[in-house]
Structures are given as C-alpha cells and as structure tokens.
C-alpha cells in the first residue's frame, strides 16, 4: 500500500498511515504502531482531516497503553471516541471501545473495564468483526477478578463466534486464552487438543506474536 501511495497527497498518506498503525496494533508491534499513528495524527491535524484525526488519536492511545503508558492511552482513546461521535461517525467504534476497556484493565481499573466491554458490545451491534476479541478480553477481565467460570464461558463464546465468522486470527487468540486457563486448572490434555487444532490450521505468520505465544503454550502443555 505504501509503495503504491501518492506521497504528494496528504489525505492518502494520513489514511494509509492510520491503517498501517492499526495493523501493527493487531499484530502487537506497538512501537511501530505508535510511530505510524503519530504520523497519521500529525498529517490529519495539519491538513484538517477530523475523521482521520479521531481514528489516529485512538490508535495512538491503544499503542501507548500497551507500551506501559495506560493513563495517557486512556485519555487519547477517550478523545478519539468523543471526536468520532461528535462528527457523527460510528466507524470502528466497537474496536475503539474495546481498546479503551483493555487500557483500563492495564491501568488496574478492571471493574471499569467490564462496564466498558459491555458498552463496546452495544456501541454498534452491526459491526460484528470485533465481537470475538471483545468477548476474549472480557474473559481476561473476569479471570483477573477471580471468576474463571465466567471467563471460560466468554472464551468459548468468542471461539464459537470467530468460527462462525471464519475469523481465524480471533479464533487463535481466544483459543490460546482458553487453553491457558484450562492448563492452569490441570486440564492439560484438553487444553493441548483444543489449541493444537487451530494452531495446525496456519501455514504462515509463525513469526507473529500470537502464533509464537500459541506455540510456546503448546510446548509447555506437551
């Protein structure tokens, strides 16, 4: 995308920089995500692209929260969400709300995170693409609050929805979370069998963080 872009067109460069940043967040390459999001935000503000500025500010917040600056990340995500709603856009609002909840989780406000996850699920019911990850992250919050049964239910629901959508990346993440929980409960054979099935589907991307985590967990469960 970047090779084909018109580098003299600030909107095109801001647009692409935002999506590169979002991709880097999803692949958990947060330092690169921060750099691209900052670039997208700079271009958007300089040339007055309010929609892109709102999205880029949200992604920048996601990256910084993951890099250990949760409070700053929460502020940026809040600002991005508010700006989007102000201009009447609900694009990616479920993803942004989920990232806010995850940042709150990192800021040790897990109870607030659970409430935000519920808001994320209802923010745009037609935007289904992020729902499996929202369920997985809600399960992580419930696990931190000491409720493994509800956490397991969330992980299994996330897996079922991801399978229905044929969203293999989300299915891998949710299955890894479930397998880790099952392993901690002494259900190692079940955990290994569950995770090895989805891991075996992949034929590429083994240098990505999600597949590395899954492989390390499989080795530990063997």
Buried (B, 14 or more C-beta within 10 A) or exposed (E): EEEEEEEEEBEBBBBBBBBBBBBBBBBEBBEBBBBBBBBBBBBBBEBEBBBBBBBBBBBBBBBBBBBEBBEBBBBBBBBBBEBBEEEEBEEBBBBBBBBBBBBBBBBEBBEBBBEBBBBBBEBBEEBEEBBBBBBBBBBBBBBBBEBBEBBBBBBBBBBBBBBEBEBBBBBBBBBBBBBBBBBEEEBBEBBBEBBBEBBEEBEEEEEBEBBEBBBEBBEEBE
